[in-house]
Amino acid sequence: MARYVFHLPLSLDTKAVSAAKKTATSLGATVVRTAAGQMLVDTTPSRAAKVAQALPEWRYDLERVGARLPEKPPLTRAKFATAR
């Protein structure tokens, strides 16, 4: 099982999301979360392809989980210490 993000470009319609959710669950996929124009689905790759065929306007891709670490600014003391 993997998580896929389905995205409906240029649409924030909640009716389209709820209709897509019904379609995905009828095909055996588990809808984890929905948002405006997006749907997170937990399913197998073959079922994800079937859901994508049933929803031709929707795009989908594997969920990418990654943490972005903020860039640490150099210490100002270090700058002054090297300047002396």
MODELLER restraints for C-alpha pairs under 7 A, 6 or more apart:
rsr = mdl.restraints
at = mdl.atoms
rsr.add(forms.Gaussian(group=physical.xy_distance, feature=features.Distance(at['CA:1:A'], at['CA:42:A']), mean=6.48, stdev=0.5))
rsr.add(forms.Gaussian(group=physical.xy_distance, feature=features.Distance(at['CA:1:A'], at['CA:43:A']), mean=5.11, stdev=0.5))
rsr.add(forms.Gaussian(group=physical.xy_distance, feature=features.Distance(at['CA:1:A'], at['CA:44:A']), mean=4.72, stdev=0.5))
rsr.add(forms.Gaussian(group=physical.xy_distance, feature=features.Distance(at['CA:2:A'], at['CA:42:A']), mean=5.59, stdev=0.5))
rsr.add(forms.Gaussian(group=physical.xy_distance, feature=features.Distance(at['CA:2:A'], at['CA:43:A']), mean=5.60, stdev=0.5))
rsr.add(forms.Gaussian(group=physical.xy_distance, feature=features.Distance(at['CA:2:A'], at['CA:44:A']), mean=5.98, stdev=0.5))
rsr.add(forms.Gaussian(group=physical.xy_distance, feature=features.Distance(at['CA:3:A'], at['CA:40:A']), mean=6.74, stdev=0.5))
rsr.add(forms.Gaussian(group=physical.xy_distance, feature=features.Distance(at['CA:3:A'], at['CA:41:A']), mean=5.49, stdev=0.5))
rsr.add(forms.Gaussian(group=physical.xy_distance, feature=features.Distance(at['CA:3:A'], at['CA:42:A']), mean=4.35, stdev=0.5))
rsr.add(forms.Gaussian(group=physical.xy_distance, feature=features.Distance(at['CA:3:A'], at['CA:43:A']), mean=6.34, stdev=0.5))
rsr.add(forms.Gaussian(group=physical.xy_distance, feature=features.Distance(at['CA:3:A'], at['CA:62:A']), mean=6.10, stdev=0.5))
rsr.add(forms.Gaussian(group=physical.xy_distance, feature=features.Distance(at['CA:3:A'], at['CA:63:A']), mean=5.56, stdev=0.5))
rsr.add(forms.Gaussian(group=physical.xy_distance, feature=features.Distance(at['CA:4:A'], at['CA:40:A']), mean=5.82, stdev=0.5))
rsr.add(forms.Gaussian(group=physical.xy_distance, feature=features.Distance(at['CA:4:A'], at['CA:41:A']), mean=5.17, stdev=0.5))
rsr.add(forms.Gaussian(group=physical.xy_distance, feature=features.Distance(at['CA:4:A'], at['CA:42:A']), mean=6.34, stdev=0.5))
rsr.add(forms.Gaussian(group=physical.xy_distance, feature=features.Distance(at['CA:4:A'], at['CA:60:A']), mean=6.49, stdev=0.5))
rsr.add(forms.Gaussian(group=physical.xy_distance, feature=features.Distance(at['CA:4:A'], at['CA:61:A']), mean=5.54, stdev=0.5))
rsr.add(forms.Gaussian(group=physical.xy_distance, feature=features.Distance(at['CA:4:A'], at['CA:62:A']), mean=4.44, stdev=0.5))
rsr.add(forms.Gaussian(group=physical.xy_distance, feature=features.Distance(at['CA:4:A'], at['CA:63:A']), mean=5.11, stdev=0.5))
rsr.add(forms.Gaussian(group=physical.xy_distance, feature=features.Distance(at['CA:5:A'], at['CA:38:A']), mean=6.98, stdev=0.5))
rsr.add(forms.Gaussian(group=physical.xy_distance, feature=features.Distance(at['CA:5:A'], at['CA:39:A']), mean=5.80, stdev=0.5))
rsr.add(forms.Gaussian(group=physical.xy_distance, feature=features.Distance(at['CA:5:A'], at['CA:40:A']), mean=4.69, stdev=0.5))
rsr.add(forms.Gaussian(group=physical.xy_distance, feature=features.Distance(at['CA:5:A'], at['CA:41:A']), mean=6.31, stdev=0.5))
rsr.add(forms.Gaussian(group=physical.xy_distance, feature=features.Distance(at['CA:5:A'], at['CA:60:A']), mean=5.45, stdev=0.5))
rsr.add(forms.Gaussian(group=physical.xy_distance, feature=features.Distance(at['CA:5:A'], at['CA:61:A']), mean=5.56, stdev=0.5))
rsr.add(forms.Gaussian(group=physical.xy_distance, feature=features.Distance(at['CA:5:A'], at['CA:62:A']), mean=6.15, stdev=0.5))
rsr.add(forms.Gaussian(group=physical.xy_distance, feature=features.Distance(at['CA:5:A'], at['CA:63:A']), mean=5.68, stdev=0.5))
rsr.add(forms.Gaussian(group=physical.xy_distance, feature=features.Distance(at['CA:6:A'], at['CA:38:A']), mean=5.63, stdev=0.5))
rsr.add(forms.Gaussian(group=physical.xy_distance, feature=features.Distance(at['CA:6:A'], at['CA:39:A']), mean=5.06, stdev=0.5))
rsr.add(forms.Gaussian(group=physical.xy_distance, feature=features.Distance(at['CA:6:A'], at['CA:40:A']), mean=6.31, stdev=0.5))
rsr.add(forms.Gaussian(group=physical.xy_distance, feature=features.Distance(at['CA:6:A'], at['CA:58:A']), mean=6.22, stdev=0.5))
rsr.add(forms.Gaussian(group=physical.xy_distance, feature=features.Distance(at['CA:6:A'], at['CA:59:A']), mean=5.58, stdev=0.5))
rsr.add(forms.Gaussian(group=physical.xy_distance, feature=features.Distance(at['CA:6:A'], at['CA:60:A']), mean=4.26, stdev=0.5))
rsr.add(forms.Gaussian(group=physical.xy_distance, feature=features.Distance(at['CA:6:A'], at['CA:61:A']), mean=6.80, stdev=0.5))
rsr.add(forms.Gaussian(group=physical.xy_distance, feature=features.Distance(at['CA:7:A'], at['CA:37:A']), mean=5.87, stdev=0.5))
rsr.add(forms.Gaussian(group=physical.xy_distance, feature=features.Distance(at['CA:7:A'], at['CA:38:A']), mean=4.56, stdev=0.5))
rsr.add(forms.Gaussian(group=physical.xy_distance, feature=features.Distance(at['CA:7:A'], at['CA:39:A']), mean=6.55, stdev=0.5))
rsr.add(forms.Gaussian(group=physical.xy_distance, feature=features.Distance(at['CA:7:A'], at['CA:58:A']), mean=5.54, stdev=0.5))
rsr.add(forms.Gaussian(group=physical.xy_distance, feature=features.Distance(at['CA:7:A'], at['CA:59:A']), mean=5.21, stdev=0.5))
rsr.add(forms.Gaussian(group=physical.xy_distance, feature=features.Distance(at['CA:7:A'], at['CA:60:A']), mean=6.07, stdev=0.5))
rsr.add(forms.Gaussian(group=physical.xy_distance, feature=features.Distance(at['CA:8:A'], at['CA:37:A']), mean=5.03, stdev=0.5))
rsr.add(forms.Gaussian(group=physical.xy_distance, feature=features.Distance(at['CA:8:A'], at['CA:38:A']), mean=6.25, stdev=0.5))
rsr.add(forms.Gaussian(group=physical.xy_distance, feature=features.Distance(at['CA:8:A'], at['CA:57:A']), mean=6.64, stdev=0.5))
rsr.add(forms.Gaussian(group=physical.xy_distance, feature=features.Distance(at['CA:8:A'], at['CA:58:A']), mean=4.76, stdev=0.5))
rsr.add(forms.Gaussian(group=physical.xy_distance, feature=features.Distance(at['CA:8:A'], at['CA:59:A']), mean=6.38, stdev=0.5))
rsr.add(forms.Gaussian(group=physical.xy_distance, feature=features.Distance(at['CA:11:A'], at['CA:37:A']), mean=5.61, stdev=0.5))
rsr.add(forms.Gaussian(group=physical.xy_distance, feature=features.Distance(at['CA:12:A'], at['CA:36:A']), mean=4.87, stdev=0.5))
rsr.add(forms.Gaussian(group=physical.xy_distance, feature=features.Distance(at['CA:12:A'], at['CA:37:A']), mean=4.87, stdev=0.5))
rsr.add(forms.Gaussian(group=physical.xy_distance, feature=features.Distance(at['CA:13:A'], at['CA:36:A']), mean=6.73, stdev=0.5))
rsr.add(forms.Gaussian(group=physical.xy_distance, feature=features.Distance(at['CA:13:A'], at['CA:37:A']), mean=6.57, stdev=0.5))
rsr.add(forms.Gaussian(group=physical.xy_distance, feature=features.Distance(at['CA:14:A'], at['CA:36:A']), mean=6.34, stdev=0.5))
rsr.add(forms.Gaussian(group=physical.xy_distance, feature=features.Distance(at['CA:17:A'], at['CA:37:A']), mean=6.25, stdev=0.5))
rsr.add(forms.Gaussian(group=physical.xy_distance, feature=features.Distance(at['CA:21:A'], at['CA:31:A']), mean=6.68, stdev=0.5))
rsr.add(forms.Gaussian(group=physical.xy_distance, feature=features.Distance(at['CA:24:A'], at['CA:51:A']), mean=5.78, stdev=0.5))
rsr.add(forms.Gaussian(group=physical.xy_distance, feature=features.Distance(at['CA:25:A'], at['CA:31:A']), mean=6.83, stdev=0.5))
rsr.add(forms.Gaussian(group=physical.xy_distance, feature=features.Distance(at['CA:27:A'], at['CA:51:A']), mean=6.80, stdev=0.5))
rsr.add(forms.Gaussian(group=physical.xy_distance, feature=features.Distance(at['CA:29:A'], at['CA:41:A']), mean=6.60, stdev=0.5))
rsr.add(forms.Gaussian(group=physical.xy_distance, feature=features.Distance(at['CA:29:A'], at['CA:42:A']), mean=6.35, stdev=0.5))
rsr.add(forms.Gaussian(group=physical.xy_distance, feature=features.Distance(at['CA:29:A'], at['CA:43:A']), mean=5.20, stdev=0.5))
rsr.add(forms.Gaussian(group=physical.xy_distance, feature=features.Distance(at['CA:29:A'], at['CA:47:A']), mean=6.81, stdev=0.5))
rsr.add(forms.Gaussian(group=physical.xy_distance, feature=features.Distance(at['CA:30:A'], at['CA:41:A']), mean=5.63, stdev=0.5))
rsr.add(forms.Gaussian(group=physical.xy_distance, feature=features.Distance(at['CA:30:A'], at['CA:42:A']), mean=5.16, stdev=0.5))
rsr.add(forms.Gaussian(group=physical.xy_distance, feature=features.Distance(at['CA:30:A'], at['CA:43:A']), mean=6.28, stdev=0.5))
rsr.add(forms.Gaussian(group=physical.xy_distance, feature=features.Distance(at['CA:31:A'], at['CA:40:A']), mean=5.95, stdev=0.5))
rsr.add(forms.Gaussian(group=physical.xy_distance, feature=features.Distance(at['CA:31:A'], at['CA:41:A']), mean=4.45, stdev=0.5))
rsr.add(forms.Gaussian(group=physical.xy_distance, feature=features.Distance(at['CA:31:A'], at['CA:42:A']), mean=6.24, stdev=0.5))
rsr.add(forms.Gaussian(group=physical.xy_distance, feature=features.Distance(at['CA:32:A'], at['CA:40:A']), mean=5.45, stdev=0.5))
rsr.add(forms.Gaussian(group=physical.xy_distance, feature=features.Distance(at['CA:32:A'], at['CA:41:A']), mean=5.57, stdev=0.5))
rsr.add(forms.Gaussian(group=physical.xy_distance, feature=features.Distance(at['CA:32:A'], at['CA:42:A']), mean=6.50, stdev=0.5))
rsr.add(forms.Gaussian(group=physical.xy_distance, feature=features.Distance(at['CA:33:A'], at['CA:39:A']), mean=5.96, stdev=0.5))
rsr.add(forms.Gaussian(group=physical.xy_distance, feature=features.Distance(at['CA:33:A'], at['CA:40:A']), mean=5.18, stdev=0.5))
rsr.add(forms.Gaussian(group=physical.xy_distance, feature=features.Distance(at['CA:34:A'], at['CA:40:A']), mean=6.19, stdev=0.5))
rsr.add(forms.Gaussian(group=physical.xy_distance, feature=features.Distance(at['CA:52:A'], at['CA:58:A']), mean=6.83, stdev=0.5))
